[in-house]
């Protein structure tokens, strides 16, 4: 089948141009004149039709048989050459098409490999960021655990202080009770003594009054001690209430710290899960990259096989041309004989 743009008129115009230059209008010359377009088989068919249409009328002079034989052998050699060239041209066109397809597929594979490499780099960067975030979270968790341990220690210290305060309060209350009992006992003793000594002589009244004043002074001292004990008790109660408030605040902070610690643990588990997912995606991307590389290697092997087939086809073409040249030179040798 003739290619697009090649017809009998175009072949005839190229043939006439070659004849006008005084050259032989061979198939290759006509094809070159047309810009290396058209099948040699089609050009040969058109040249044959044009040659038959322009043959001169037969004359009475007979054509030598050697010339006829030479022309026949030349035509046969030319046809052999054209027939040998046509499969070579087809094989070359097929090879060029396959080579272009392979180059296109190779470029696509390289682009896919580049995209996978970029994806791999992005995944690696994301994994590094997640690892850094996990490390930071673990550091924060360790800090919170240290702070929690400090708060627990402070809470234990406050509990010990609270126990000490409670012991002091109980001790003061016991002292207060002892002082009250002593005062009551003293008042009872004074009352009894006053009743017993009331009947004594008036000479002893003065002594009793003196003793009474001393007792009153002692009672005042005891009263001052009791007042001081009450004040100490109130102060300790106030300190105890403050200690209880601090304890409540520490317990609240401990609850918040435990809650934050749970959140950090949950965040660490979530980051660890995301890192595992990213590692799995990275492994799948690496497997896809290896598969694409293997496909590229297979395509390169196919390309090499096609190149070997092309070399074989060129060798066969050269062999055909050599045989055609041998056939073409055979009539000359026979004529010389």
Secondary structure as the mmCIF struct_conf table of DSSP 4:
data_model
#
loop_
_struct_conf.conf_type_id
_struct_conf.id
_struct_conf.beg_label_comp_id
_struct_conf.beg_label_asym_id
_struct_conf.beg_label_seq_id
_struct_conf.end_label_comp_id
_struct_conf.end_label_asym_id
_struct_conf.end_label_seq_id
HELX_LH_PP_P HELX_LH_PP_P1 UNK A 2 UNK A 3
TURN_TY1_P TURN_TY1_P1 UNK A 4 UNK A 5
HELX_RH_AL_P HELX_RH_AL_P1 UNK A 8 UNK A 20
TURN_TY1_P TURN_TY1_P2 UNK A 21 UNK A 22
HELX_RH_AL_P HELX_RH_AL_P2 UNK A 27 UNK A 33
TURN_TY1_P TURN_TY1_P3 UNK A 34 UNK A 35
BEND BEND1 UNK A 36 UNK A 36
BEND BEND2 UNK A 38 UNK A 38
HELX_RH_AL_P HELX_RH_AL_P3 UNK A 40 UNK A 53
TURN_TY1_P TURN_TY1_P4 UNK A 54 UNK A 54
HELX_LH_PP_P HELX_LH_PP_P2 UNK A 55 UNK A 58
BEND BEND3 UNK A 60 UNK A 61
HELX_LH_PP_P HELX_LH_PP_P3 UNK A 62 UNK A 64
HELX_RH_AL_P HELX_RH_AL_P4 UNK A 65 UNK A 197
TURN_TY1_P TURN_TY1_P5 UNK A 198 UNK A 199
BEND BEND4 UNK A 200 UNK A 200
HELX_RH_3T_P HELX_RH_3T_P1 UNK A 202 UNK A 204
HELX_RH_AL_P HELX_RH_AL_P5 UNK A 205 UNK A 336
#
